[in-house]
C-alpha cells in the first residue's frame, strides 16, 4: 500500500460483490410481484402460508401474486391451490 508523506500506510477496505450485509433478524414484510418480490420491511425470512416454516429470503422461490403468500416448496403451492380450487366449487 502506498503511504502518505511521512505517515503510516493507509488501509483500503473493499467489499466483494458477494459480500452482503447481514439481514435484520425477524420476519420480513414482502410485496410479491410477477417474477420478483420487493422487501417492504427488512427481515431474515418470510413464513410459508401452508406449513408456517421460515423461508430465508435468499431461498424464496415460490409465491402467489394474487394471494400475496410465500411457499416453501412446489408441494406447498399445490396444497394451497388444491384448497383454493375446492373452496370455489
N, CA, C and O of each residue as an XYZ file, in Angstrom:
356
protein
N       0.831     -1.177      0.000
C       0.000      0.000      0.000
C       0.877      1.242      0.000
O       1.951      1.273      0.601
N       0.402      2.233     -0.672
C       1.151      3.484     -0.703
C       0.989      4.199      0.625
O      -0.072      4.160      1.248
N       2.065      4.854      1.044
C       1.962      5.593      2.297
C       1.897      7.084      2.001
O       2.399      7.564      0.985
N       1.271      7.785      2.906
C       1.235      9.232      2.780
C       2.608      9.766      3.154
O       3.389      9.083      3.818
N       2.891     10.949      2.742
C       4.211     11.538      3.011
C       4.512     11.488      4.498
O       3.911     12.216      5.287
N       5.434     10.635      4.871
C       5.870     10.542      6.251
C       4.919      9.829      7.182
O       5.247      9.651      8.355
N       3.742      9.407      6.711
C       2.759      8.769      7.579
C       2.731      7.260      7.388
O       3.388      6.729      6.494
N       1.969      6.573      8.229
C       1.851      5.112      8.100
C       1.049      4.740      6.847
O       0.286      5.556      6.330
N       1.225      3.512      6.366
C       0.450      3.078      5.193
C      -1.048      3.130      5.489
O      -1.481      2.839      6.604
N      -1.819      3.499      4.496
C      -3.268      3.565      4.631
C      -3.861      2.212      4.262
O      -3.439      1.587      3.289
N      -4.848      1.761      5.049
C      -5.544      0.516      4.723
C      -6.709      0.812      3.808
O      -7.376      1.839      3.935
N      -6.946     -0.108      2.878
C      -8.067      0.050      1.974
C      -9.013     -1.134      2.190
O      -8.597     -2.288      2.092
N     -10.270     -0.851      2.480
C     -11.266     -1.899      2.698
C     -12.192     -1.946      1.501
O     -12.870     -0.967      1.191
N     -12.220     -3.075      0.834
C     -13.089     -3.251     -0.319
C     -14.062     -4.386     -0.042
O     -13.714     -5.362      0.622
N     -15.254     -4.259     -0.542
C     -16.244     -5.325     -0.442
C     -16.289     -6.091     -1.750
O     -16.254     -5.503     -2.831
N     -16.365     -7.381     -1.644
C     -16.579     -8.194     -2.832
C     -18.041     -8.100     -3.224
O     -18.891     -7.756     -2.402
N     -18.331     -8.402     -4.467
C     -19.732     -8.373     -4.907
C     -20.590     -9.352     -4.122
O     -21.789     -9.131     -3.957
N     -19.987    -10.434     -3.636
C     -20.757    -11.444     -2.910
C     -20.921    -11.099     -1.438
O     -21.703    -11.748     -0.742
N     -20.198    -10.086     -0.944
C     -20.367     -9.666      0.446
C     -21.711     -8.964      0.589
O     -21.993     -7.981     -0.096
N     -22.524     -9.484      1.482
C     -23.838     -8.879      1.717
C     -23.970     -8.565      3.189
O     -23.462     -9.302      4.034
N     -24.638     -7.491      3.498
C     -24.850     -7.204      4.917
C     -25.755     -8.265      5.527
O     -26.606     -8.836      4.846
N     -25.566     -8.518      6.792
C     -26.404     -9.478      7.496
C     -27.816     -8.922      7.578
O     -28.008     -7.778      7.990
N     -28.832     -9.738      7.181
C     -30.204     -9.218      7.243
C     -30.637     -8.980      8.684
O     -30.114     -9.593      9.614
N     -31.587     -8.094      8.847
C     -32.135     -7.852     10.174
C     -32.843     -9.112     10.647
O     -33.449     -9.824      9.846
N     -32.770     -9.387     11.930
C     -33.456    -10.577     12.430
C     -34.974    -10.399     12.347
O     -35.485     -9.280     12.307
N     -35.665    -11.513     12.322
C     -37.117    -11.464     12.318
C     -37.715    -11.640     10.937
O     -37.018    -11.860      9.946
N     -39.026    -11.534     10.913
C     -39.785    -11.772      9.690
C     -39.852    -10.506      8.834
O     -40.107     -9.409      9.333
N     -39.618    -10.686      7.551
C     -39.690     -9.576      6.599
C     -41.127     -9.404      6.123
O     -41.915    -10.350      6.126
N     -41.452     -8.195      5.719
C     -42.729     -7.913      5.067
C     -42.408     -7.735      3.589
O     -41.606     -6.877      3.218
N     -43.049     -8.562      2.736
C     -42.681     -8.624      1.326
C     -43.896     -8.406      0.444
O     -44.981     -8.908      0.736
N     -43.718     -7.659     -0.632
C     -44.736     -7.488     -1.680
C     -44.325     -8.405     -2.821
O     -43.257     -8.231     -3.407
N     -45.171     -9.384     -3.139
C     -44.865    -10.369     -4.177
C     -45.321     -9.854     -5.530
O     -46.483     -9.488     -5.705
N     -44.406     -9.828     -6.480
C     -44.656     -9.338     -7.827
C     -44.476    -10.478     -8.821
O     -44.040    -11.567     -8.447
N     -44.810    -10.233    -10.083
C     -44.598    -11.241    -11.122
C     -43.101    -11.432    -11.340
O     -42.425    -10.535    -11.845
N     -42.586    -12.591    -10.963
C     -41.184    -12.920    -11.190
C     -40.205    -12.259    -10.254
O     -38.998    -12.419    -10.429
N     -40.674    -11.525     -9.268
C     -39.790    -10.834     -8.343
C     -40.579    -10.489     -7.087
O     -41.795    -10.677     -7.042
N     -39.900     -9.995     -6.085
C     -40.572     -9.512     -4.885
C     -39.828     -8.293     -4.367
O     -38.645     -8.099     -4.647
N     -40.549     -7.474     -3.603
C     -39.973     -6.255     -3.041
C     -40.077     -6.338     -1.529
O     -41.149     -6.608     -0.987
N     -38.974     -6.106     -0.856
C     -38.962     -6.121      0.605
C     -39.483     -4.775      1.102
O     -38.894     -3.730      0.827
N     -40.584     -4.813      1.830
C     -41.206     -3.612      2.385
C     -40.602     -3.307      3.761
O     -40.245     -2.167      4.056
N     -40.496     -4.341      4.592
C     -39.849     -4.216      5.905
C     -38.761     -5.277      5.971
O     -39.064     -6.464      5.855
N     -37.501     -4.884      6.153
C     -36.401     -5.853      6.150
C     -36.545     -6.911      7.231
O     -37.109     -6.667      8.298
N     -36.031     -8.069      6.935
C     -36.007     -9.186      7.862
C     -35.237    -10.325      7.241
O     -34.801    -10.232      6.093
N     -35.066    -11.385      7.978
C     -34.270    -12.519      7.516
C     -35.093    -13.557      6.761
O     -34.544    -14.329      5.975
N     -36.414    -13.584      6.994
C     -37.227    -14.651      6.420
C     -38.668    -14.210      6.229
O     -39.094    -13.164      6.720
N     -39.422    -15.059      5.484
C     -40.880    -14.972      5.407
C     -41.429    -16.333      5.805
O     -40.683    -17.312      5.843
N     -42.696    -16.408      6.096
C     -43.302    -17.693      6.501
C     -44.076    -18.311      5.351
O     -44.741    -17.617      4.582
N     -43.976    -19.619      5.252
C     -44.760    -20.365      4.278
C     -46.227    -20.305      4.700
O     -46.555    -20.570      5.856
N     -47.101    -19.958      3.769
C     -48.534    -19.833      4.059
C     -49.188    -21.175      4.365
O     -50.243    -21.220      4.998
N     -48.572    -22.270      3.921
C     -49.151    -23.597      4.127
C     -48.583    -24.275      5.368
O     -49.334    -24.784      6.200
N     -47.256    -24.282      5.493
C     -46.608    -25.030      6.577
C     -46.236    -24.179      7.777
O     -46.052    -24.702      8.876
N     -46.123    -22.867      7.579
C     -45.677    -21.988      8.659
C     -44.165    -21.981      8.832
O     -43.650    -21.311      9.727
N     -43.448    -22.715      7.988
C     -41.986    -22.790      8.088
C     -41.358    -21.458      7.687
O     -41.892    -20.727      6.853
N     -40.216    -21.161      8.298
C     -39.470    -19.963      7.941
C     -38.708    -20.199      6.643
O     -38.040    -21.221      6.486
N     -38.811    -19.250      5.713
C     -38.099    -19.336      4.430
C     -37.126    -18.163      4.376
O     -37.555    -17.013      4.286
N     -35.812    -18.436      4.431
C     -34.851    -17.338      4.300
C     -35.071    -16.622      2.967
O     -35.321    -17.275      1.954
N     -34.982    -15.301      2.953
C     -35.257    -14.538      1.733
C     -34.391    -14.982      0.563
O     -34.853    -14.987     -0.578
N     -33.136    -15.355      0.830
C     -32.268    -15.782     -0.268
C     -32.673    -17.141     -0.846
O     -32.186    -17.530     -1.907
N     -33.555    -17.859     -0.158
C     -34.042    -19.149     -0.643
C     -35.493    -19.091     -1.138
O     -36.041    -20.116     -1.542
N     -36.116    -17.919     -1.114
C     -37.512    -17.761     -1.530
C     -37.631    -17.943     -3.041
O     -37.047    -17.178     -3.809
N     -38.390    -18.961     -3.470
C     -38.557    -19.263     -4.890
C     -40.023    -19.346     -5.327
O     -40.323    -19.212     -6.513
N     -40.932    -19.564     -4.380
C     -42.336    -19.809     -4.729
C     -43.240    -18.849     -3.958
O     -43.127    -18.707     -2.741
N     -44.148    -18.187     -4.704
C     -45.114    -17.300     -4.071
C     -46.295    -17.084     -4.993
O     -46.248    -17.417     -6.177
N     -47.356    -16.520     -4.435
C     -48.556    -16.181     -5.195
C     -48.718    -14.667     -5.197
O     -48.786    -14.033     -4.143
N     -48.778    -14.097     -6.402
C     -49.013    -12.663     -6.526
C     -50.442    -12.346     -6.097
O     -50.677    -11.370     -5.384
N     -51.402    -13.174     -6.533
C     -52.816    -12.929     -6.216
C     -53.100    -13.019     -4.720
O     -53.807    -12.177     -4.167
N     -52.547    -14.042     -4.066
C     -52.807    -14.239     -2.643
C     -51.786    -13.535     -1.751
O     -51.989    -13.444     -0.540
N     -50.681    -13.030     -2.335
C     -49.596    -12.399     -1.587
C     -49.119    -13.310     -0.463
O     -49.070    -12.925      0.706
N     -48.763    -14.553     -0.866
C     -48.276    -15.563      0.076
C     -46.997    -16.192     -0.464
O     -46.780    -16.265     -1.674
N     -46.157    -16.643      0.464
C     -44.931    -17.360      0.119
C     -45.121    -18.845      0.411
O     -45.911    -19.225      1.275
N     -44.383    -19.678     -0.327
C     -44.450    -21.127     -0.144
C     -43.044    -21.696     -0.111
O     -42.151    -21.219     -0.811
N     -42.857    -22.718      0.708
C     -41.538    -23.293      0.885
C     -41.153    -24.266     -0.231
O     -39.965    -24.483     -0.473
N     -42.129    -24.847     -0.905
C     -41.830    -25.863     -1.916
C     -42.952    -25.931     -2.950
O     -44.030    -25.376     -2.734
N     -42.704    -26.608     -4.073
C     -43.780    -26.806     -5.054
C     -44.955    -27.593     -4.466
O     -46.106    -27.382     -4.848
N     -44.655    -28.492     -3.545
C     -45.729    -29.271     -2.906
C     -46.651    -28.362     -2.094
O     -47.867    -28.555     -2.076
N     -46.069    -27.381     -1.429
C     -46.875    -26.431     -0.655
C     -47.751    -25.596     -1.585
O     -48.895    -25.290     -1.251
N     -47.217    -25.226     -2.754
C     -48.008    -24.484     -3.748
C     -49.210    -25.325     -4.169
O     -50.334    -24.827     -4.227
N     -48.967    -26.597     -4.460
C     -50.050    -27.489     -4.889
C     -51.101    -27.666     -3.790
O     -52.297    -27.715     -4.074
N     -50.651    -27.762     -2.540
C     -51.603    -27.878     -1.432
C     -52.499    -26.646     -1.356
O     -53.712    -26.766     -1.186
N     -51.906    -25.469     -1.481
C     -52.688    -24.232     -1.401
C     -53.672    -24.139     -2.566
O     -54.835    -23.784     -2.372
N     -53.210    -24.454     -3.772
C     -54.093    -24.367     -4.937
C     -55.194    -25.417     -4.885
O     -56.309    -25.158     -5.336
N     -54.906    -26.581     -4.349
C     -55.942    -27.606     -4.206
C     -57.018    -27.119     -3.225
O     -58.210    -27.312     -3.463
N     -56.597    -26.494     -2.135
C     -57.545    -25.975     -1.143
C     -58.376    -24.838     -1.754
O     -59.581    -24.763     -1.514
N     -57.755    -23.966     -2.528
C     -58.455    -22.851     -3.176
C     -59.441    -23.376     -4.210
O     -60.563    -22.878     -4.300
N     -59.040    -24.365     -4.985
C     -59.883    -24.946     -6.014
C     -61.113    -25.605     -5.380
O     -62.223    -25.473     -5.894
N     -60.912    -26.318     -4.257
C     -62.012    -26.995     -3.575
C     -63.009    -25.979     -3.028
O     -64.214    -26.228     -3.052
N     -62.525    -24.833     -2.533
C     -63.404    -23.813     -1.973
C     -64.262    -23.165     -3.060
O     -65.385    -22.750     -2.774
N     -63.770    -23.067     -4.290
C     -64.505    -22.425     -5.378
C     -65.643    -23.291     -5.887
O     -66.592    -22.769     -6.471
N     -65.574    -24.584     -5.684
C     -66.626    -25.491     -6.177
C     -67.878    -25.430     -5.381
O     -68.838    -26.139     -5.685
